[in-house]
């Protein structure tokens, strides 16, 4: 059952800041648009004018020329032409554009084509760590503080550093609201970005009396992301033209859910290949690279008698999470670039084997939303132009696995990094990460009246060809072929209730993903 939220305008002062920042992200000078890091040189001749990163002052920030501190530590936080730490945070950092495996030419529709319908599955925006991860960090910091020593070398900053959350009890798991990478800002900016891209559809939709539905799973940070997005996309009075429907994250919804990982009993019960497999496989790989880090840090600071694997991992996690709250972090420079590439891979392994292609349950769960979306694409514009769903990264991984968008020839190894892998979480589902399916109507010169219909896939503002079905215009997939592919995939994977060991009286498909179903 969907719970509808119709809320008054909120946090106007924050949104005023968002409006200013939103324009920055399209010109390569902002943290959301730049691959090479912030531009702190002389004022650019490019327009519109944007403020430098130095204006993002934070009382505990380290806003220098990069996300770390120039000339300090091992240097992984230092941005250069061939390195940006944001691409190696494994989903624990801010939104970034997909840079690998994308089609050249940008996100605009191919010549002769127009976007008729848009479907999006988006992760919540930038947040503080979860309670589990955050408490791991706090235990480590207490351990280090209780030593009552002066830290040197790579950890010297700890002598006067403060944790990036003043109130962990209330802030853990919630969106960050400060700094250039804040979740509130990121979600609003995404709304403005898509409003700009699909304004032709929005104006048509606003001419109708009924409200446009959008969906969020029942988690506060996911709901807040949808609200900030709606303010950017529909306007501050979004609740007059849109209706946010919350789908509970409970285990009793069967297939009629945005979070099938909560309802698939077999996935949660299978201790070998189910949910818990991800953490186990990650721990195996993590043990291959943390030893040299431990040796270096203990040698520099002999007062620290030992550092467990998960404590070193927590240090690396703090790099990304502090960036989302303050804009930068000295933790990034505790490590080398190679060590952060290892951390990135560890994060890839977690989600590959937890809900992605590395578990047999992932594609089964992800096919539900994919099938519902395919049916709406077949129905076309009469079904409505916009279908926006907000979820967790653990819900995006199964959908991508069902789609088989990022195939790897073999499962990711846990003995070494597979450098040529397609599955890179940082570029697929960073915080705020989104996958968009566009229905394209393209008019060929030989048939100017009857358009050909295609499906184009956009992952974090990069057009990604669907393997085996990219022979359409602009590396898109003809709609008829897309339908065949999804139907065959469903037959291959099997029926959700049967595979997940649910009773046949449980809902067998998604029913809420429709427009015009009322408030």
LINPEHU-V241594 format. One record per residue. N is the residue number from 1. RES is the residue in one letter. SS is DSSP state (~ for helix, > for strand, _ for the rest). PHI is phi in radians with two decimals (* if undefined). Layout:
BEGIN
n->N res->RES ss->SS phi->PHI
n->N res->RES ss->SS phi->PHI
END
This chain:
BEGIN
n->1 res->X ss->_ phi->*
n->2 res->X ss->> phi->-1.61
n->3 res->X ss->> phi->-1.81
n->4 res->X ss->> phi->-1.60
n->5 res->X ss->> phi->-1.98
n->6 res->X ss->_ phi->-2.15
n->7 res->X ss->_ phi->-2.01
n->8 res->X ss->_ phi->-1.24
n->9 res->X ss->_ phi->-1.03
n->10 res->X ss->_ phi->-2.49
n->11 res->X ss->_ phi->0.85
n->12 res->X ss->~ phi->-1.05
n->13 res->X ss->~ phi->-1.14
n->14 res->X ss->~ phi->-1.17
n->15 res->X ss->~ phi->-1.20
n->16 res->X ss->~ phi->-1.07
n->17 res->X ss->~ phi->-1.12
n->18 res->X ss->~ phi->-1.05
n->19 res->X ss->~ phi->-1.07
n->20 res->X ss->~ phi->-1.10
n->21 res->X ss->~ phi->-1.32
n->22 res->X ss->~ phi->-0.99
n->23 res->X ss->~ phi->-1.14
n->24 res->X ss->~ phi->-1.14
n->25 res->X ss->~ phi->-1.24
n->26 res->X ss->~ phi->-1.75
n->27 res->X ss->_ phi->-2.14
n->28 res->X ss->_ phi->1.28
n->29 res->X ss->_ phi->-1.89
n->30 res->X ss->_ phi->-1.89
n->31 res->X ss->_ phi->-1.13
n->32 res->X ss->_ phi->-1.54
n->33 res->X ss->_ phi->-1.87
n->34 res->X ss->_ phi->-1.76
n->35 res->X ss->_ phi->-1.49
n->36 res->X ss->_ phi->-1.72
n->37 res->X ss->_ phi->1.64
n->38 res->X ss->_ phi->-1.19
n->39 res->X ss->_ phi->-1.78
n->40 res->X ss->_ phi->-1.95
n->41 res->X ss->_ phi->-1.47
n->42 res->X ss->_ phi->-1.08
n->43 res->X ss->_ phi->-0.92
n->44 res->X ss->_ phi->-1.36
n->45 res->X ss->_ phi->-1.43
n->46 res->X ss->_ phi->-1.29
n->47 res->X ss->_ phi->-2.15
n->48 res->X ss->_ phi->-1.33
n->49 res->X ss->_ phi->-1.19
n->50 res->X ss->_ phi->-2.24
n->51 res->X ss->_ phi->-1.29
n->52 res->X ss->_ phi->-1.32
n->53 res->X ss->~ phi->-1.17
n->54 res->X ss->~ phi->-1.10
n->55 res->X ss->~ phi->-1.35
n->56 res->X ss->_ phi->-1.51
n->57 res->X ss->_ phi->-1.32
n->58 res->X ss->_ phi->-2.39
n->59 res->X ss->_ phi->-1.06
n->60 res->X ss->_ phi->-2.14
n->61 res->X ss->_ phi->-1.55
n->62 res->X ss->_ phi->-2.29
n->63 res->X ss->_ phi->-1.40
n->64 res->X ss->_ phi->-1.86
n->65 res->X ss->_ phi->-1.60
n->66 res->X ss->_ phi->-2.86
n->67 res->X ss->_ phi->-1.52
n->68 res->X ss->_ phi->-2.06
n->69 res->X ss->_ phi->-2.20
n->70 res->X ss->_ phi->-0.95
n->71 res->X ss->_ phi->1.39
n->72 res->X ss->_ phi->-1.89
n->73 res->X ss->_ phi->0.99
n->74 res->X ss->_ phi->-1.56
n->75 res->X ss->_ phi->1.53
n->76 res->X ss->_ phi->-1.16
n->77 res->X ss->_ phi->-1.44
n->78 res->X ss->_ phi->-1.42
n->79 res->X ss->_ phi->-1.46
n->80 res->X ss->> phi->-2.46
n->81 res->X ss->_ phi->-1.07
n->82 res->X ss->_ phi->-2.03
n->83 res->X ss->> phi->-2.60
n->84 res->X ss->_ phi->-2.48
n->85 res->X ss->~ phi->-1.00
n->86 res->X ss->~ phi->-1.07
n->87 res->X ss->~ phi->-1.51
n->88 res->X ss->~ phi->-2.33
n->89 res->X ss->_ phi->-1.71
n->90 res->X ss->_ phi->1.06
n->91 res->X ss->_ phi->1.57
n->92 res->X ss->_ phi->-1.61
n->93 res->X ss->_ phi->-2.27
n->94 res->X ss->_ phi->-1.17
n->95 res->X ss->_ phi->-1.07
n->96 res->X ss->_ phi->-2.42
n->97 res->X ss->_ phi->-1.28
n->98 res->X ss->_ phi->-1.25
n->99 res->X ss->_ phi->-1.96
n->100 res->X ss->_ phi->-1.98
n->101 res->X ss->_ phi->1.23
n->102 res->X ss->_ phi->-1.92
n->103 res->X ss->_ phi->-1.41
n->104 res->X ss->_ phi->-1.23
n->105 res->X ss->_ phi->2.02
n->106 res->X ss->_ phi->1.48
n->107 res->X ss->_ phi->-1.71
n->108 res->X ss->_ phi->-1.12
n->109 res->X ss->_ phi->-1.15
n->110 res->X ss->_ phi->-1.05
n->111 res->X ss->_ phi->-1.01
n->112 res->X ss->_ phi->1.50
n->113 res->X ss->> phi->-2.06
n->114 res->X ss->> phi->-2.40
n->115 res->X ss->> phi->-1.38
n->116 res->X ss->> phi->-1.77
n->117 res->X ss->> phi->-2.72
n->118 res->X ss->> phi->-2.30
n->119 res->X ss->> phi->-2.16
n->120 res->X ss->> phi->-2.31
n->121 res->X ss->> phi->-1.99
n->122 res->X ss->> phi->-2.16
n->123 res->X ss->> phi->-1.30
n->124 res->X ss->_ phi->-0.98
n->125 res->X ss->_ phi->-1.33
n->126 res->X ss->_ phi->-1.02
n->127 res->X ss->> phi->-2.39
n->128 res->X ss->_ phi->-1.26
n->129 res->X ss->_ phi->-1.10
n->130 res->X ss->_ phi->-1.15
n->131 res->X ss->~ phi->-1.05
n->132 res->X ss->~ phi->-1.11
n->133 res->X ss->~ phi->-1.17
n->134 res->X ss->~ phi->-1.12
n->135 res->X ss->~ phi->-1.17
n->136 res->X ss->~ phi->-1.07
n->137 res->X ss->~ phi->-1.16
n->138 res->X ss->~ phi->-1.15
n->139 res->X ss->~ phi->-1.11
n->140 res->X ss->~ phi->-1.10
n->141 res->X ss->~ phi->-1.13
n->142 res->X ss->~ phi->-1.12
n->143 res->X ss->~ phi->-1.02
n->144 res->X ss->~ phi->-1.23
n->145 res->X ss->~ phi->-1.13
n->146 res->X ss->~ phi->-1.16
n->147 res->X ss->_ phi->-1.20
n->148 res->X ss->_ phi->0.95
n->149 res->X ss->_ phi->-2.13
n->150 res->X ss->_ phi->-1.64
n->151 res->X ss->_ phi->-1.43
n->152 res->X ss->_ phi->-2.30
n->153 res->X ss->~ phi->0.98
n->154 res->X ss->~ phi->-1.08
n->155 res->X ss->~ phi->-1.83
n->156 res->X ss->~ phi->-1.05
n->157 res->X ss->~ phi->-1.09
n->158 res->X ss->~ phi->-1.13
n->159 res->X ss->~ phi->-1.11
n->160 res->X ss->_ phi->-2.36
n->161 res->X ss->_ phi->-1.52
n->162 res->X ss->_ phi->-2.10
n->163 res->X ss->_ phi->-1.01
n->164 res->X ss->_ phi->-1.40
n->165 res->X ss->_ phi->-2.09
n->166 res->X ss->_ phi->-1.37
n->167 res->X ss->_ phi->-2.40
n->168 res->X ss->~ phi->-0.96
n->169 res->X ss->~ phi->-1.03
n->170 res->X ss->~ phi->-1.69
n->171 res->X ss->~ phi->-1.65
n->172 res->X ss->_ phi->-0.96
n->173 res->X ss->_ phi->1.38
n->174 res->X ss->_ phi->-1.70
n->175 res->X ss->> phi->-1.12
n->176 res->X ss->_ phi->-1.35
n->177 res->X ss->_ phi->-2.27
n->178 res->X ss->_ phi->-2.29
n->179 res->X ss->_ phi->1.52
n->180 res->X ss->_ phi->-1.21
n->181 res->X ss->_ phi->-1.94
n->182 res->X ss->_ phi->-1.10
n->183 res->X ss->~ phi->-1.13
n->184 res->X ss->~ phi->-1.08
n->185 res->X ss->~ phi->-1.20
n->186 res->X ss->~ phi->-1.09
n->187 res->X ss->~ phi->-1.17
n->188 res->X ss->~ phi->-1.11
n->189 res->X ss->~ phi->-1.06
n->190 res->X ss->~ phi->-1.05
n->191 res->X ss->~ phi->-1.05
n->192 res->X ss->~ phi->-1.15
n->193 res->X ss->~ phi->-1.04
n->194 res->X ss->~ phi->-1.29
n->195 res->X ss->~ phi->-1.06
n->196 res->X ss->~ phi->-1.12
n->197 res->X ss->~ phi->-1.27
n->198 res->X ss->_ phi->-2.06
n->199 res->X ss->~ phi->-1.07
n->200 res->X ss->~ phi->-1.15
n->201 res->X ss->~ phi->-1.39
n->202 res->X ss->~ phi->-1.13
n->203 res->X ss->~ phi->-1.08
n->204 res->X ss->~ phi->-1.17
n->205 res->X ss->~ phi->-1.16
n->206 res->X ss->~ phi->-1.20
n->207 res->X ss->_ phi->-1.35
n->208 res->X ss->_ phi->-1.58
n->209 res->X ss->_ phi->-1.36
n->210 res->X ss->_ phi->-1.33
n->211 res->X ss->_ phi->-1.40
n->212 res->X ss->> phi->-1.50
n->213 res->X ss->> phi->-1.49
n->214 res->X ss->> phi->-2.42
n->215 res->X ss->> phi->-2.23
n->216 res->X ss->> phi->-2.44
n->217 res->X ss->> phi->-1.23
n->218 res->X ss->_ phi->-1.37
n->219 res->X ss->_ phi->-2.29
n->220 res->X ss->~ phi->-0.91
n->221 res->X ss->~ phi->-1.23
n->222 res->X ss->~ phi->-1.27
n->223 res->X ss->~ phi->-1.08
n->224 res->X ss->~ phi->-1.08
n->225 res->X ss->~ phi->-1.04
n->226 res->X ss->~ phi->-1.09
n->227 res->X ss->~ phi->-1.23
n->228 res->X ss->~ phi->-1.10
n->229 res->X ss->~ phi->-1.04
n->230 res->X ss->~ phi->-1.09
n->231 res->X ss->~ phi->-1.12
n->232 res->X ss->~ phi->-1.30
n->233 res->X ss->~ phi->-1.47
n->234 res->X ss->_ phi->-1.67
n->235 res->X ss->_ phi->2.00
n->236 res->X ss->_ phi->-1.07
n->237 res->X ss->_ phi->-1.69
n->238 res->X ss->~ phi->-0.96
n->239 res->X ss->~ phi->-1.19
n->240 res->X ss->~ phi->-1.42
n->241 res->X ss->_ phi->-2.09
n->242 res->X ss->> phi->-2.34
n->243 res->X ss->> phi->-2.35
n->244 res->X ss->> phi->-1.56
n->245 res->X ss->> phi->-1.91
n->246 res->X ss->> phi->-1.69
n->247 res->X ss->> phi->-1.75
n->248 res->X ss->_ phi->-0.99
n->249 res->X ss->_ phi->-1.65
n->250 res->X ss->_ phi->-1.92
n->251 res->X ss->_ phi->-1.63
n->252 res->X ss->_ phi->-1.89
n->253 res->X ss->_ phi->-1.67
n->254 res->X ss->_ phi->1.04
n->255 res->X ss->_ phi->-1.46
n->256 res->X ss->_ phi->-1.53
n->257 res->X ss->_ phi->-2.64
n->258 res->X ss->_ phi->-1.62
n->259 res->X ss->_ phi->-2.19
n->260 res->X ss->~ phi->-1.11
n->261 res->X ss->~ phi->-1.12
n->262 res->X ss->~ phi->-1.49
n->263 res->X ss->~ phi->-1.85
n->264 res->X ss->_ phi->-1.41
n->265 res->X ss->~ phi->-1.06
n->266 res->X ss->~ phi->-1.10
n->267 res->X ss->~ phi->-1.07
n->268 res->X ss->~ phi->-1.41
n->269 res->X ss->~ phi->-1.46
n->270 res->X ss->_ phi->-1.33
n->271 res->X ss->_ phi->-1.37
n->272 res->X ss->_ phi->-1.60
n->273 res->X ss->_ phi->-2.07
n->274 res->X ss->_ phi->-1.56
n->275 res->X ss->_ phi->-0.95
n->276 res->X ss->_ phi->-1.25
n->277 res->X ss->~ phi->-1.06
n->278 res->X ss->~ phi->-1.02
n->279 res->X ss->~ phi->-1.14
n->280 res->X ss->~ phi->-1.16
n->281 res->X ss->~ phi->-1.18
n->282 res->X ss->~ phi->-1.11
n->283 res->X ss->~ phi->-1.08
n->284 res->X ss->~ phi->-1.08
n->285 res->X ss->~ phi->-1.21
n->286 res->X ss->~ phi->-0.99
n->287 res->X ss->_ phi->-1.14
n->288 res->X ss->_ phi->-1.43
n->289 res->X ss->_ phi->-2.19
n->290 res->X ss->~ phi->-1.36
n->291 res->X ss->~ phi->-1.03
n->292 res->X ss->~ phi->-1.20
n->293 res->X ss->~ phi->-1.16
n->294 res->X ss->~ phi->-1.01
n->295 res->X ss->~ phi->-1.04
n->296 res->X ss->~ phi->-1.17
n->297 res->X ss->~ phi->-1.18
n->298 res->X ss->~ phi->-1.24
n->299 res->X ss->~ phi->-1.19
n->300 res->X ss->~ phi->-1.21
n->301 res->X ss->_ phi->-2.25
n->302 res->X ss->_ phi->-1.10
n->303 res->X ss->_ phi->-1.17
n->304 res->X ss->_ phi->-1.52
n->305 res->X ss->_ phi->-1.36
n->306 res->X ss->_ phi->-2.83
n->307 res->X ss->_ phi->-2.33
n->308 res->X ss->_ phi->-1.29
n->309 res->X ss->~ phi->-0.98
n->310 res->X ss->~ phi->-1.27
n->311 res->X ss->~ phi->-1.31
n->312 res->X ss->~ phi->-1.15
n->313 res->X ss->~ phi->-1.07
n->314 res->X ss->~ phi->-1.11
n->315 res->X ss->~ phi->-1.05
n->316 res->X ss->~ phi->-1.20
n->317 res->X ss->~ phi->-1.06
n->318 res->X ss->~ phi->-1.13
n->319 res->X ss->~ phi->-0.97
n->320 res->X ss->~ phi->-1.20
n->321 res->X ss->~ phi->-1.20
n->322 res->X ss->~ phi->-1.19
n->323 res->X ss->~ phi->-1.03
n->324 res->X ss->~ phi->-1.17
n->325 res->X ss->~ phi->-1.73
n->326 res->X ss->~ phi->-2.10
n->327 res->X ss->_ phi->1.69
n->328 res->X ss->_ phi->-2.85
n->329 res->X ss->_ phi->-2.73
n->330 res->X ss->~ phi->-1.21
n->331 res->X ss->~ phi->-1.11
n->332 res->X ss->~ phi->-1.05
n->333 res->X ss->~ phi->-1.47
n->334 res->X ss->~ phi->-1.24
n->335 res->X ss->_ phi->-2.14
n->336 res->X ss->_ phi->-1.44
n->337 res->X ss->~ phi->-1.07
n->338 res->X ss->~ phi->-1.09
n->339 res->X ss->~ phi->-1.21
n->340 res->X ss->~ phi->-1.35
n->341 res->X ss->~ phi->-1.14
n->342 res->X ss->~ phi->-1.20
n->343 res->X ss->~ phi->-1.07
n->344 res->X ss->~ phi->-0.97
n->345 res->X ss->~ phi->-1.15
n->346 res->X ss->~ phi->-1.04
n->347 res->X ss->~ phi->-1.18
n->348 res->X ss->~ phi->-1.09
n->349 res->X ss->~ phi->-1.09
n->350 res->X ss->~ phi->-0.92
n->351 res->X ss->~ phi->-1.41
n->352 res->X ss->~ phi->-1.11
n->353 res->X ss->~ phi->-1.64
n->354 res->X ss->~ phi->-1.48
n->355 res->X ss->_ phi->-2.43
n->356 res->X ss->_ phi->-1.73
n->357 res->X ss->_ phi->-1.15
n->358 res->X ss->_ phi->-1.44
n->359 res->X ss->_ phi->-2.18
n->360 res->X ss->~ phi->-1.14
n->361 res->X ss->~ phi->-1.42
n->362 res->X ss->~ phi->-0.97
n->363 res->X ss->~ phi->-1.05
n->364 res->X ss->~ phi->-1.06
n->365 res->X ss->~ phi->-1.24
n->366 res->X ss->~ phi->-1.25
n->367 res->X ss->~ phi->-1.16
n->368 res->X ss->~ phi->-1.04
n->369 res->X ss->~ phi->-1.17
n->370 res->X ss->~ phi->-1.10
n->371 res->X ss->~ phi->-1.18
n->372 res->X ss->~ phi->-1.07
n->373 res->X ss->~ phi->-1.18
n->374 res->X ss->~ phi->-1.04
n->375 res->X ss->~ phi->-1.12
n->376 res->X ss->~ phi->-1.23
n->377 res->X ss->~ phi->-1.10
n->378 res->X ss->~ phi->-1.18
n->379 res->X ss->~ phi->-1.18
n->380 res->X ss->~ phi->1.49
n->381 res->X ss->~ phi->-0.99
n->382 res->X ss->~ phi->-1.11
n->383 res->X ss->~ phi->-1.36
n->384 res->X ss->_ phi->2.10
n->385 res->X ss->_ phi->-1.54
n->386 res->X ss->> phi->-2.20
n->387 res->X ss->> phi->-2.44
n->388 res->X ss->> phi->-1.91
n->389 res->X ss->> phi->-2.09
n->390 res->X ss->> phi->-2.05
n->391 res->X ss->> phi->-2.53
n->392 res->X ss->_ phi->-1.90
n->393 res->X ss->~ phi->-1.10
n->394 res->X ss->~ phi->-1.20
n->395 res->X ss->~ phi->-1.74
n->396 res->X ss->~ phi->-1.31
n->397 res->X ss->~ phi->-0.98
n->398 res->X ss->~ phi->-1.10
n->399 res->X ss->~ phi->-1.09
n->400 res->X ss->~ phi->-1.17
n->401 res->X ss->~ phi->-1.18
n->402 res->X ss->~ phi->-1.14
n->403 res->X ss->~ phi->-1.26
n->404 res->X ss->_ phi->1.02
n->405 res->X ss->_ phi->-1.37
n->406 res->X ss->_ phi->-2.18
n->407 res->X ss->_ phi->-1.29
n->408 res->X ss->_ phi->-2.08
n->409 res->X ss->_ phi->-1.09
n->410 res->X ss->_ phi->-2.37
n->411 res->X ss->_ phi->-1.09
n->412 res->X ss->_ phi->-1.05
n->413 res->X ss->_ phi->-1.28
n->414 res->X ss->_ phi->-1.94
n->415 res->X ss->_ phi->-1.77
n->416 res->X ss->_ phi->-2.86
n->417 res->X ss->_ phi->-1.36
n->418 res->X ss->_ phi->-1.57
n->419 res->X ss->_ phi->-1.15
n->420 res->X ss->_ phi->-1.63
n->421 res->X ss->_ phi->-1.19
n->422 res->X ss->_ phi->-1.54
n->423 res->X ss->_ phi->-1.39
n->424 res->X ss->_ phi->-2.20
n->425 res->X ss->~ phi->-1.06
n->426 res->X ss->~ phi->-0.97
n->427 res->X ss->~ phi->-1.67
n->428 res->X ss->~ phi->-1.77
n->429 res->X ss->_ phi->-2.40
n->430 res->X ss->_ phi->-1.17
n->431 res->X ss->_ phi->-1.09
n->432 res->X ss->_ phi->1.44
n->433 res->X ss->_ phi->-1.08
n->434 res->X ss->> phi->-2.51
n->435 res->X ss->> phi->-2.04
n->436 res->X ss->> phi->-2.06
n->437 res->X ss->> phi->-1.89
n->438 res->X ss->> phi->-1.89
n->439 res->X ss->> phi->-1.59
n->440 res->X ss->> phi->-1.78
n->441 res->X ss->> phi->-1.90
n->442 res->X ss->> phi->-2.11
n->443 res->X ss->> phi->-1.72
n->444 res->X ss->> phi->-1.44
n->445 res->X ss->_ phi->-1.07
n->446 res->X ss->_ phi->-1.36
n->447 res->X ss->> phi->-2.46
n->448 res->X ss->> phi->-1.22
n->449 res->X ss->> phi->-1.71
n->450 res->X ss->> phi->-1.89
n->451 res->X ss->> phi->-1.35
n->452 res->X ss->> phi->-1.56
n->453 res->X ss->> phi->-1.96
n->454 res->X ss->> phi->-2.33
n->455 res->X ss->> phi->-2.03
n->456 res->X ss->> phi->-2.08
n->457 res->X ss->> phi->-1.93
n->458 res->X ss->> phi->-2.08
n->459 res->X ss->> phi->-1.94
n->460 res->X ss->_ phi->0.87
n->461 res->X ss->_ phi->1.12
n->462 res->X ss->> phi->-2.27
n->463 res->X ss->> phi->-1.32
n->464 res->X ss->_ phi->-2.00
n->465 res->X ss->_ phi->-1.22
n->466 res->X ss->_ phi->-1.42
n->467 res->X ss->_ phi->-0.93
n->468 res->X ss->_ phi->1.48
n->469 res->X ss->_ phi->-2.65
n->470 res->X ss->_ phi->-2.25
n->471 res->X ss->_ phi->-1.59
n->472 res->X ss->_ phi->-1.45
n->473 res->X ss->~ phi->-1.02
n->474 res->X ss->~ phi->1.11
n->475 res->X ss->~ phi->1.09
n->476 res->X ss->_ phi->-1.52
n->477 res->X ss->> phi->-2.06
n->478 res->X ss->> phi->-0.93
n->479 res->X ss->~ phi->-0.99
n->480 res->X ss->~ phi->-1.07
n->481 res->X ss->~ phi->-1.25
n->482 res->X ss->~ phi->-1.10
n->483 res->X ss->~ phi->-1.03
n->484 res->X ss->~ phi->-1.03
n->485 res->X ss->~ phi->-1.09
n->486 res->X ss->~ phi->-1.19
n->487 res->X ss->~ phi->-1.11
n->488 res->X ss->~ phi->-1.13
n->489 res->X ss->~ phi->-1.12
n->490 res->X ss->~ phi->-1.08
n->491 res->X ss->~ phi->-1.13
n->492 res->X ss->~ phi->-1.19
n->493 res->X ss->~ phi->-1.38
n->494 res->X ss->_ phi->1.72
n->495 res->X ss->_ phi->-1.33
n->496 res->X ss->~ phi->-1.00
n->497 res->X ss->~ phi->-1.11
n->498 res->X ss->~ phi->-1.17
n->499 res->X ss->~ phi->-1.13
n->500 res->X ss->_ phi->-1.55
n->501 res->X ss->_ phi->1.03
n->502 res->X ss->_ phi->-1.83
n->503 res->X ss->_ phi->-1.21
n->504 res->X ss->_ phi->-1.24
n->505 res->X ss->_ phi->-1.47
n->506 res->X ss->_ phi->-1.30
n->507 res->X ss->_ phi->-0.96
n->508 res->X ss->_ phi->-1.81
n->509 res->X ss->_ phi->-2.79
n->510 res->X ss->_ phi->-1.36
n->511 res->X ss->_ phi->-1.97
n->512 res->X ss->_ phi->-1.42
n->513 res->X ss->_ phi->-1.39
n->514 res->X ss->_ phi->-2.50
n->515 res->X ss->_ phi->-1.60
n->516 res->X ss->_ phi->1.33
n->517 res->X ss->_ phi->-1.70
n->518 res->X ss->_ phi->1.54
n->519 res->X ss->_ phi->-1.19
END
